[in-house]
Amino acid sequence: ECRSSCRLTNISITVESEECGSCITIDTTACAGFCKTQERVYRSPIMQYYQNTCNFREWTYETYEFKGCPAGADSVFTYPVALSCE
């Protein structure tokens, strides 16, 4: 079960734009935690196998725009921000 230890955590993402010639670090939130699982030695071909994971339940997206980019350069970076986990 993941519910007790799957939670929001602060992370930093380093993003480089070669077109704009700059590198920035973005602070955001993600989901992290330990999910108790048991790997069976024998997997039955007729029984389904389940493994719990820690994932985003709700999220939004934020955008960073690189400054000083040449005309026509892709200056926008969009990244997810976790709001809740499961």
Residue frames as a rotation matrix with the C-alpha (Angstrom) as fourth column:
GLU 1
0.578 0.816 0.000 0.00
0.816 -0.578 0.000 0.00
0.000 0.000 -1.000 0.00
CYS 2
-0.326 -0.749 0.576 1.33
0.775 -0.561 -0.291 3.45
0.541 0.352 0.764 -0.96
ARG 3
0.512 0.696 0.503 -0.99
0.412 -0.713 0.568 5.80
0.754 -0.084 -0.652 0.87
SER 4
0.870 -0.108 -0.482 1.07
0.449 -0.233 0.863 6.22
-0.205 -0.966 -0.154 4.04
SER 5
0.093 -0.940 -0.329 4.40
0.422 -0.263 0.868 7.07
-0.902 -0.219 0.372 2.47
CYS 6
-0.299 -0.106 0.948 3.52
0.940 -0.204 0.274 8.45
0.165 0.973 0.160 -0.99
ARG 7
0.458 0.435 -0.775 3.60
0.657 -0.753 -0.035 12.22
-0.598 -0.494 -0.631 -0.59
LEU 8
0.922 -0.121 0.369 4.45
0.170 -0.730 -0.662 15.53
0.349 0.673 -0.652 -2.16
THR 9
0.337 -0.871 -0.358 8.12
0.726 -0.001 0.688 16.42
-0.599 -0.492 0.632 -2.15
ASN 10
0.770 -0.157 -0.618 10.06
-0.360 -0.907 -0.218 19.47
-0.527 0.391 -0.755 -3.33
ILE 11
0.305 -0.707 0.638 12.40
0.789 0.563 0.246 18.89
-0.533 0.428 0.730 -6.25
SER 12
0.197 -0.326 -0.925 14.62
-0.423 -0.879 0.220 21.02
-0.884 0.348 -0.311 -8.47
ILE 13
0.604 -0.001 0.797 14.81
0.671 0.541 -0.507 20.59
-0.431 0.841 0.327 -12.24
THR 14
-0.218 -0.718 -0.661 17.75
-0.072 -0.664 0.744 22.04
-0.973 0.210 0.093 -14.17
VAL 15
0.638 0.517 0.570 16.76
0.580 0.164 -0.798 23.11
-0.506 0.840 -0.196 -17.67
GLU 16
-0.435 -0.823 -0.366 19.11
0.190 -0.482 0.855 24.23
-0.880 0.303 0.366 -20.42
SER 17
0.805 0.588 0.083 18.13
0.239 -0.193 -0.952 26.10
-0.543 0.786 -0.295 -23.56
GLU 18
-0.198 -0.911 0.362 20.86
0.775 0.080 0.626 25.87
-0.600 0.404 0.691 -26.17
GLU 19
0.088 0.319 0.944 18.92
0.886 -0.457 0.072 28.24
0.454 0.830 -0.323 -28.43
CYS 20
0.864 0.329 0.381 18.76
0.130 -0.876 0.464 30.90
0.486 -0.351 -0.800 -25.71
GLY 21
-0.046 -0.999 0.016 22.20
0.126 -0.022 -0.992 30.17
0.991 -0.044 0.127 -24.29
SER 22
-0.302 -0.051 0.952 21.07
-0.851 -0.436 -0.293 29.85
0.430 -0.899 0.088 -20.70
CYS 23
-0.404 0.123 -0.907 20.51
0.336 0.942 -0.022 27.32
0.851 -0.314 -0.421 -17.94
ILE 24
-0.258 0.398 0.880 18.09
-0.795 -0.605 0.041 27.69
0.549 -0.690 0.473 -15.03
THR 25
-0.914 0.066 -0.400 16.95
0.268 0.839 -0.474 25.67
0.304 -0.540 -0.785 -12.04
ILE 26
-0.222 0.934 0.281 13.21
-0.556 -0.358 0.750 25.40
0.801 0.010 0.599 -11.42
ASP 27
-0.962 0.031 0.270 11.75
-0.227 0.458 -0.860 24.41
-0.150 -0.889 -0.434 -8.04
THR 28
-0.197 0.927 -0.319 8.56
-0.724 0.082 0.685 22.35
0.661 0.365 0.655 -8.24
THR 29
-0.177 0.188 0.966 6.75
-0.814 0.523 -0.251 19.52
-0.553 -0.831 0.060 -6.46
ALA 30
-0.315 0.068 -0.947 6.56
-0.628 0.733 0.262 15.84
0.711 0.677 -0.188 -7.36
CYS 31
0.743 0.564 0.362 5.36
-0.658 0.514 0.550 12.63
0.124 -0.646 0.753 -5.72
ALA 32
-0.258 -0.844 -0.469 7.78
-0.515 0.531 -0.673 10.28
0.818 0.068 -0.572 -4.01
GLY 33
0.125 0.250 0.960 7.61
-0.974 0.214 0.071 7.47
-0.187 -0.944 0.270 -1.51
PHE 34
-0.889 -0.458 -0.009 7.95
-0.458 0.887 0.052 3.79
-0.015 0.050 -0.999 -0.83
CYS 35
0.227 0.957 -0.179 5.22
-0.952 0.257 0.168 1.38
0.206 0.132 0.970 -1.87
LYS 36
-0.329 -0.302 0.895 5.15
-0.605 0.795 0.046 -2.02
-0.726 -0.526 -0.444 -0.20
THR 37
0.437 0.414 -0.798 5.18
-0.875 0.401 -0.272 -4.73
0.207 0.817 0.538 -2.86
GLN 38
0.048 -0.420 0.906 5.90
-0.400 0.823 0.402 -8.41
-0.915 -0.382 -0.129 -2.95
GLU 39
-0.088 -0.181 -0.979 7.36
-0.988 0.138 0.063 -10.05
0.124 0.974 -0.192 -6.02
ARG 40
0.698 0.390 0.600 6.11
-0.477 0.879 -0.017 -13.59
-0.534 -0.275 0.800 -6.41
VAL 41
-0.437 -0.856 0.278 8.57
-0.389 0.458 0.799 -16.26
-0.811 0.241 -0.533 -7.43
TYR 42
-0.758 0.285 0.587 5.91
0.610 0.630 0.481 -17.85
-0.233 0.722 -0.651 -9.62
ARG 43
-0.618 0.600 -0.508 3.54
-0.581 -0.784 -0.219 -15.76
-0.530 0.160 0.833 -11.70
SER 44
-0.260 0.641 0.722 0.39
0.433 0.746 -0.505 -17.53
-0.863 0.181 -0.472 -12.71
PRO 45
-0.963 -0.101 0.251 -0.53
0.270 -0.318 0.909 -17.05
-0.012 0.942 0.334 -16.37
ILE 46
-0.237 0.957 0.169 -4.21
0.693 0.044 0.719 -16.73
0.681 0.288 -0.674 -15.39
MET 47
0.467 0.363 -0.806 -3.93
0.849 -0.441 0.293 -14.32
-0.249 -0.821 -0.514 -12.42
GLN 48
0.660 -0.209 0.721 -3.29
0.232 -0.856 -0.461 -10.62
0.714 0.472 -0.517 -12.89
TYR 49
-0.085 -0.782 -0.618 -0.21
0.989 0.010 -0.148 -9.12
0.122 -0.624 0.772 -11.28
TYR 50
0.811 0.380 0.445 -0.46
0.309 -0.924 0.225 -5.75
0.496 -0.045 -0.867 -9.55
GLN 51
-0.258 -0.860 -0.441 2.28
0.950 -0.141 -0.279 -3.45
0.178 -0.491 0.853 -8.34
ASN 52
0.738 0.539 -0.406 1.57
0.634 -0.760 0.144 -0.25
-0.231 -0.364 -0.902 -6.44
THR 53
-0.312 -0.817 0.484 3.30
0.865 -0.455 -0.211 2.95
0.393 0.353 0.849 -7.51
CYS 54
-0.041 0.198 -0.979 3.45
0.628 -0.758 -0.179 6.50
-0.777 -0.622 -0.093 -6.20
ASN 55
-0.482 -0.039 0.875 2.00
0.844 -0.289 0.452 8.86
0.235 0.957 0.172 -8.82
PHE 56
-0.967 0.254 0.014 0.47
-0.254 -0.962 -0.101 12.29
-0.012 -0.102 0.995 -9.28
ARG 57
-0.376 0.923 0.083 -3.24
0.803 0.369 -0.469 12.29
-0.463 -0.110 -0.880 -8.45
GLU 58
0.826 0.560 0.067 -3.80
0.529 -0.729 -0.434 15.95
-0.194 0.394 -0.898 -9.33
TRP 59
-0.296 -0.945 -0.138 -1.43
0.759 -0.320 0.566 18.27
-0.580 0.062 0.813 -11.12
THR 60
0.864 0.396 -0.311 -1.16
0.127 -0.770 -0.626 21.49
-0.487 0.501 -0.715 -13.04
TYR 61
0.231 -0.809 0.540 1.39
0.964 0.117 -0.237 22.88
0.129 0.575 0.808 -15.46
GLU 62
0.649 -0.148 -0.746 3.52
0.118 -0.949 0.291 25.98
-0.752 -0.277 -0.598 -15.08
THR 63
0.704 -0.363 0.610 5.57
0.660 0.016 -0.752 27.71
0.263 0.931 0.251 -17.75
TYR 64
0.263 -0.705 -0.658 8.95
0.321 -0.579 0.749 29.41
-0.910 -0.409 0.074 -17.65
GLU 65
0.937 0.004 0.350 9.99
0.338 -0.274 -0.901 31.74
0.093 0.962 -0.258 -20.47
PHE 66
0.058 -0.992 -0.115 13.71
0.933 0.013 0.360 32.11
-0.355 -0.128 0.926 -21.11
LYS 67
0.768 0.149 -0.623 14.84
0.077 -0.987 -0.142 35.73
-0.636 0.061 -0.770 -21.44
GLY 68
0.145 -0.776 -0.614 17.10
-0.659 -0.539 0.525 37.18
-0.738 0.328 -0.589 -24.14
CYS 69
-0.037 -0.105 0.994 16.39
0.444 0.889 0.110 34.55
-0.895 0.445 0.014 -26.79
PRO 70
-0.921 -0.278 -0.274 16.93
-0.126 -0.454 0.882 35.21
-0.370 0.846 0.383 -30.50
ALA 71
-0.124 0.911 -0.393 13.85
-0.914 -0.259 -0.312 35.74
-0.386 0.320 0.865 -32.66
GLY 72
0.288 0.368 -0.884 12.17
-0.766 0.643 0.018 32.46
0.575 0.672 0.467 -33.57
ALA 73
-0.757 -0.610 -0.233 13.80
-0.324 0.661 -0.677 30.50
0.567 -0.437 -0.699 -30.74
ASP 74
0.276 0.797 -0.538 11.68
0.249 0.482 0.840 28.16
0.929 -0.365 -0.065 -28.63
SER 75
-0.576 -0.574 0.581 11.91
-0.279 -0.531 -0.800 30.11
0.768 -0.623 0.146 -25.37
VAL 76
0.153 0.755 0.638 9.11
-0.943 -0.081 0.322 28.42
0.295 -0.651 0.700 -23.40
PHE 77
-0.778 -0.337 -0.530 9.51
-0.137 0.915 -0.381 25.45
0.613 -0.224 -0.758 -21.05
THR 78
0.188 0.910 0.369 6.38
-0.826 -0.057 0.562 23.86
0.532 -0.410 0.741 -19.54
TYR 79
-0.769 -0.512 -0.382 6.64
-0.183 0.750 -0.636 21.51
0.612 -0.419 -0.670 -16.56
PRO 80
0.200 0.890 -0.409 4.23
0.250 0.357 0.900 19.61
0.948 -0.282 -0.151 -14.27
VAL 81
-0.679 -0.262 0.686 3.56
-0.581 -0.379 -0.720 20.59
0.449 -0.887 0.105 -10.66
ALA 82
-0.503 0.486 -0.715 2.06
0.506 0.836 0.212 17.90
0.701 -0.256 -0.666 -8.44
LEU 83
-0.251 0.522 0.815 -0.86
-0.662 -0.707 0.249 19.03
0.706 -0.477 0.523 -6.28
SER 84
0.338 0.313 0.887 -1.63
-0.858 0.491 0.154 15.66
-0.387 -0.813 0.434 -4.65
CYS 85
-0.597 -0.665 -0.449 -0.35
-0.766 0.638 0.074 12.08
0.237 0.389 -0.890 -4.77
GLU 86
0.602 0.726 0.333 -1.73
-0.784 0.617 0.073 8.54
-0.153 -0.305 0.940 -4.73
